[in-house]
Amino acid sequence: MKRSIGLRTAQVLAMSTVVVALTALTACSSDDDSSDNSTASSAQAPSDAFPGKAASGDPVKIGFISAEGGSAISQPETREAAEAVTKYANENFAGIGGRPIELVSCKQQEEPVSARDCANQMVEQKVSAVVVPVAGLGNIIAPIIVDAGIPYVVAQGSSVPELTSPGAYSLTASSNSTQAMAAYAAENGIKKVTAYSIDVPAAIGALQAVGQPAFQANGTDLKIVPIPLGTPDATPQVSAGLEDDPEAVIVFGDSTVCTSVIKALSTLASTAEKWTAISCAAPEVVDAVGSGLDNTKIFSSADTVSDNSEAVLYREVMEKYSPKTPTESNAVVGYQAMLGLVRATQAVVGTDTSPAAINTAIKTATDVVTPAGNGLTFTCNGQAIAGYQSVCSNGLIILTMKDGKQTDPQNVFIKAPNS
């Protein structure tokens, strides 16, 4: 399945990424330490996935900045996934340049002081690259890193510096889910859509500035209904959003918002199609709404559950190296960012693992297989999406929820104007 859409300016695109970053950052993970990451599928990981080529010699320092310990946001599973990838790469792909990776971690609380402190720590530690899964404060972190000449690798860029700065690399096109939804609506002849969004200025503002024009350009009307954070029962708001008989609805928010909106849609017997981001597929949402999620379209940067060889590899790596980490939601973002860096730097040889050498390797690597990416690839030469030199891919994945599972991954491609 291939679709194309147009993009606006970098500033407006960055506003739209806030919606995606926000829902990713506020998606809660299961606290069950006995999470079983294994799969009964007969599908296999790539045949060359475990070559057993061990790293040796002095380590190369790679920084990793996770969102942990904040009052509203804490995602230790992204760091745990990066630690798993580090062990995997050191045992099988000779780390980077034959040298073992030493992960230098810093936990920022999604507030400016800790975000700036983590970025400065990376510079002081003289790391060769910094990896970030997704950050609401990338506009603070990224400039400090790239201004120090250190490559900045993020799975899901969500700020102008992460999307446009030389030396910054956003490996996936996850920031463009709103535009992808608009294209999906146009292709399927959908004329009315209601978006239920967490009620914060960045999210609502992005939908107004980016979502409504994108849908309008494709002949679709988008109605926006704010849902206050923490709303336990969104039935009144959902009912108001259904007054115009939309053919589809979008749900953006944290687990509480996702749960309250989807429950209300079921209570009101809505027949509208449901579209959302990965946060609404979190285990606690699935447990709470049951069949209410059936047939929901998940617009994502990753496929972790299918029989695709990359999805199988994700599950096998996590089962082997971090078996207690829940894999259903946020962990894959740390996995994609860290393994993406490892794959993009396979051209590094000898003992030179300096920031400059890492930077050159990332910029010159072509068609790198996106981890857990359903066959998508990335190339960080500034050409993936015209005008956004830090974005390395124009592909997204749409999955369909069935019986509480994400199924049927299909790729969607974004094309810039005049390309």
Secondary structure, 3 states (H helix, E strand, C coil): CCCCCCCCCHHHHHHHHHHHHHHHHCCCCCCCCCCCCCCCCCCCCCCCCCCCECCCCCCEEEEEEEECCCCCCCCHHHHHHHHHHHHHHHHHECCECCECEEEEEEEECCCHHHHHHHHHHHHHCCCCEEEECCCCCHHHHHHHHHHCCCCEEECCCCCHHHHHCCCEEECCCHHHHHHHHHHHHHHCCCCEEEEEEECCHHHHHHHHHHHHHHHHHCCCEEEEEEECCCCCCCHHHHHHHCCCCCCEEEEECCHHHHHHHHHHHHHCCCCCEEEECHHHHCHHHHHHHHHHHCCCEEEECCCCCCCCHHHHHHHHHHHHHCCCCCCCCCHHHHHHHHHHHHHHCCCCCCCCCCHHHHHHHHHHCCCEECCCCCCCEECCCCCCCCCCCCECCCEEEEEEEECCEEEEEEEEECCCCCC
